[in-house]
Amino acid sequence: MGGSGSGRRWWFDANETTDDYRSIDVRRWKRWGRLEPGQVFAHRWLRNGEVCGSINVRIEPGRAILDYRHRSGDTEWQQECYPVALATTPCHLGGERHWFHCPARGCGRRVAILYGGGIFACRHCRRLAYPSQRERVMDRAARRADRIRDRLGWEPGILNGPGDKPKGMHWKTFDRLSNEHDALVNASMADVAKRLGFDL
């Protein structure tokens, strides 16, 4: 598994989302100062304040060595230890951005996040959608409308009706946000009606 591959690509149920998997994020490791060669640390995941999983990581020049055990269901635990290549690219305004290279055989895609399982692999190899891509029209529109409500200082929930213009906000901005809010509410309600078999 890992750098040398397991002899196959890893394809998973297309209904799964990135939230269904434990993940490692190279950007967080950089912020935490963990990408310097010689660093050795345990990356842990918590559920309700309790550790529910962990991997051991060793940083070497140009790569991170992942070392952990895993199992599926009631199968035997399997030990995995493999390298994940690290890379950097320059940013337009200075500095650099850090990346993993997906270790799944045949991939090597440059990504910021890898998702766990038998091996850590990119979202594309696991065929994972973002949670927002699994939302219904009504949910997505309501979520976006609520974001506007929050910006306007209105009470959360699209059924609560509009509020007043925030103090200091230009009328042009307020009108634009209000119109966008109303269009999203209408889209959400139309989808609800469609699902219930009503005509608006």
N, C-alpha and C positions, 0 to 999 in steps of 0.2 A: 504494500500500500504506500501511497505517497509519491516521492520523487521518481522512483522506478516504476510506479504504477502497479495495479493489481491485474493487469491484463484486459481490462475493459473500462469503458467510460461508465460513470455513475449517473443513471437516470432515475428520477423519482416521480411520484405522483404529482401531476401538474396542479392538483388542488391545494398543495401545501404552500405555505407562505414563509417568508424569512423569519417571521415571529415563531414558527414551529421548531426552529433549530437554535442550538447554542452557537454563538459566533465569536470570532476573534477579529478585532479591528486594529489594523496597523497604525491608524492615526492616534488611537488612544494609547497604544504602547509608546508611540513617540512622545505624546504629551506627558506620560508618566516617566519618561527618561529610561525606557527599557530596551532601546534599540542599539545600545552601545555594545560592541563585541566584548564578550566576557560576562555579560549579564546572565544570571540564572535565576529564574523565578517560577512560581506556580500561578497560573491563571485560573481563577475560580469563578463559578457561577453560583448565585444565591437564589433561593426560593423561600419566601417568607422569613428572610433573615438567616436561613440555614444553608450551608454549602451543599449543593446538589450535583456538583461535578467539578472536575479540575483536570488540568493538563500541566505537565512540567515543560518549561521552555528554556532553551539555551541559545543565546545569540552568538553567532560566529560571523566573521566577515562575509557579507553578502547573503547570509541565510539565517533562518531560525530553525532549530531542531525541535520538533514536537515529539513528546514522549508521554504516552497515556495508555490506559486500558479501556476497552469498550465491549459491549455485547448488545445483542438484539433479542429482546424477550427473555426467554429462559435458556438461551444458548450459553456456552462457555465463554468466559472472559478471554479476549484476545489482546495481546500487547502490540502496540504500534510505536515505531520510532522512525521518523523520516524527516528530511529537510524540506523547508519551504523557502524558495529563493526570495530575496528582498531586493528592491530596486528603488531608485529615486529619480525624479524628474525635476528640472528647474521650474520655478513659478515665474510668471511674467514680471512681477514686481519685486523679485528677489526671493531668496530662500529656496526651499525645495519641498517636494511632496513625496511621501513614502508610499510604497506599494508592496503587496504580496504578488508573487506569480502563482497562479492556481496550480497545485501539485497533481491534479487529476491527469491521468495519462491522456495525451493528445490535446491538452488544453494549453496551459502556460499563460492564460489571459492575465493581464495586469489589473488587479483589483485591490480595494481597500479592506474588504471584509471577506472572510471565509467562513463557511457554515459547517458545523460538525456532523458527526455520524461515524461511519467506518473510517473515513478519512475526512479531513477538512477540504472543502472544495468551494468553488465560486457559485454564485446564484445561478448562473447559466448552466453549469454542469448538473446542478441539482434540480434544474427546471423549477425554481421557486419564483413565485410572484411576490410583489410587495403587498402588504395587507390592503392598501388602498385600491389595488387592482382587482381585489375580490369584492369590493363594496358594490352594493346596488346603486343605481342612479340616485334614488331617494336619499340614501345614507351619505353618499359623496356630496350631493348638493346641500344637504342639511349641515354637514360638517363644515363646508366652506362658508355657508351663510352664518353659522355660529362664530366662525373666526372673524367675520366682519362685525358681528354683533359685539364681540369682545373688544375689537378696535374702537367701536363707537361708544363703548361703555353701556351698552344695552343689556337688559336681563337675558341670560342664556335661554335658548330654546326658541325655535322658529315659530311656535304657536303663541308666543307671548306678545306678538305685535311689535311695531316699531317704537323707538324712543325718541328723545330729543337730540338735536345737534350738540355735540360736545363743545364746551367752551374753548374758544381759540381755534377751532377748525374752520377752514375756509368753506363757504357755502358750495363752491364748485366741487371740492373734495367730498363734502357731505352728500351732495346730490349724486355724484358718481358712485359712491359706496352704497348709498340707499338703493339706487337703481339696480346695482349688481346684486345686492342682498335680495331684493324683491324678485328678480329673475331666478335666483337660485331657489328661493322658497317656492315659487310657482313650478319650477322643474321638479322639486321634491314632491310636492303635493300631486302633480300630474302623474308621477310614477306610482305613488300610493293608490291613486284612483284607478289607474290602469290595472294594477295588480288585483284590485278588488272588483274590477269589472264595471266601474262607473265611468261615465263620460263627463268631462268638465266643460 
